[in-house]
Amino acid sequence: MDYCLLCKDKVEGQYPLEVKDVDSSTSVKGFVCRYCFHKFIESHENEGTFKLSRFIAWARERKDRMRAI
């Protein structure tokens, strides 16, 4: 079972997502839920909840906060 990169809900792999940072040659791959996918699409114009330029840093911070110890 996969989890949404953004909200950590369970997903069935319907919306694969890959974000690449060309400046640092890093990328994030995974799946997002339907709600987060549409919010992410809205951010294509740097509007809405997520800005593409800050996605990788935000996703890493969110992942660290949600990690079980």
LUMMIVO-256666 format. One record per residue (C-alpha): residue number from 0; x, y, z; residue in three letters. Coordinates in Angstrom, 3 decimals. Layout:
N
NODE, NUM, X, Y, Z, ALA
...
***
This chain:
69
NODE, 0, 0.000, 0.000, 0.000, MET
NODE, 1, 1.354, 3.398, -0.985, ASP
NODE, 2, 0.906, 6.661, 0.880, TYR
NODE, 3, 0.328, 10.185, -0.384, CYS
NODE, 4, 3.547, 12.226, -0.347, LEU
NODE, 5, 1.697, 15.260, 0.970, LEU
NODE, 6, -1.047, 14.251, 3.395, CYS
NODE, 7, 0.136, 10.676, 4.169, LYS
NODE, 8, -3.274, 9.110, 3.412, ASP
NODE, 9, -3.328, 5.663, 1.812, LYS
NODE, 10, -3.504, 5.739, -1.991, VAL
NODE, 11, -3.748, 3.061, -4.641, GLU
NODE, 12, -1.143, 4.499, -7.003, GLY
NODE, 13, -3.555, 6.341, -9.279, GLN
NODE, 14, -1.598, 9.601, -9.372, TYR
NODE, 15, 2.159, 9.045, -9.715, PRO
NODE, 16, 4.213, 12.175, -9.200, LEU
NODE, 17, 7.854, 13.005, -9.865, GLU
NODE, 18, 9.325, 16.410, -9.095, VAL
NODE, 19, 12.833, 17.229, -10.290, LYS
NODE, 20, 15.056, 20.072, -9.179, ASP
NODE, 21, 17.382, 20.836, -12.073, VAL
NODE, 22, 19.630, 23.077, -9.975, ASP
NODE, 23, 20.641, 20.370, -7.510, SER
NODE, 24, 19.867, 17.259, -9.630, SER
NODE, 25, 17.520, 15.817, -7.030, THR
NODE, 26, 14.074, 14.364, -7.469, SER
NODE, 27, 11.163, 13.106, -5.413, VAL
NODE, 28, 9.010, 10.221, -6.669, LYS
NODE, 29, 5.847, 8.813, -5.222, GLY
NODE, 30, 2.091, 8.984, -5.304, PHE
NODE, 31, -0.432, 11.587, -4.255, VAL
NODE, 32, -4.131, 11.342, -3.451, CYS
NODE, 33, -6.764, 12.886, -5.697, ARG
NODE, 34, -7.218, 15.978, -3.514, TYR
NODE, 35, -3.481, 16.741, -3.301, CYS
NODE, 36, -3.054, 16.028, -7.026, PHE
NODE, 37, -5.560, 18.726, -7.942, HIS
NODE, 38, -3.983, 21.158, -5.472, LYS
NODE, 39, -0.592, 20.391, -6.999, PHE
NODE, 40, -1.908, 21.013, -10.537, ILE
NODE, 41, -3.291, 24.384, -9.415, GLU
NODE, 42, 0.187, 25.306, -8.192, SER
NODE, 43, 1.629, 24.989, -11.723, HIS
NODE, 44, 1.197, 28.747, -12.090, GLU
NODE, 45, 2.730, 29.249, -8.604, ASN
NODE, 46, -0.749, 29.757, -7.191, GLU
NODE, 47, -2.619, 27.767, -4.616, GLY
NODE, 48, -1.302, 25.652, -1.784, THR
NODE, 49, 2.020, 24.412, -3.183, PHE
NODE, 50, 4.641, 26.282, -5.153, LYS
NODE, 51, 6.751, 23.986, -7.295, LEU
NODE, 52, 9.954, 25.759, -6.319, SER
NODE, 53, 9.437, 24.889, -2.630, ARG
NODE, 54, 7.880, 21.423, -2.982, PHE
NODE, 55, 10.968, 19.306, -2.288, ILE
NODE, 56, 11.921, 21.139, 0.908, ALA
NODE, 57, 8.318, 21.062, 2.111, TRP
NODE, 58, 7.919, 17.354, 1.377, ALA
NODE, 59, 11.135, 16.478, 3.225, ARG
NODE, 60, 10.082, 18.493, 6.264, GLU
NODE, 61, 6.636, 16.884, 6.261, ARG
NODE, 62, 8.132, 13.403, 5.931, LYS
NODE, 63, 10.458, 13.987, 8.896, ASP
NODE, 64, 7.630, 15.241, 11.108, ARG
NODE, 65, 5.458, 12.221, 10.274, MET
NODE, 66, 8.171, 9.605, 10.792, ARG
NODE, 67, 7.448, 7.075, 13.522, ALA
NODE, 68, 10.265, 6.703, 16.028, ILE
***
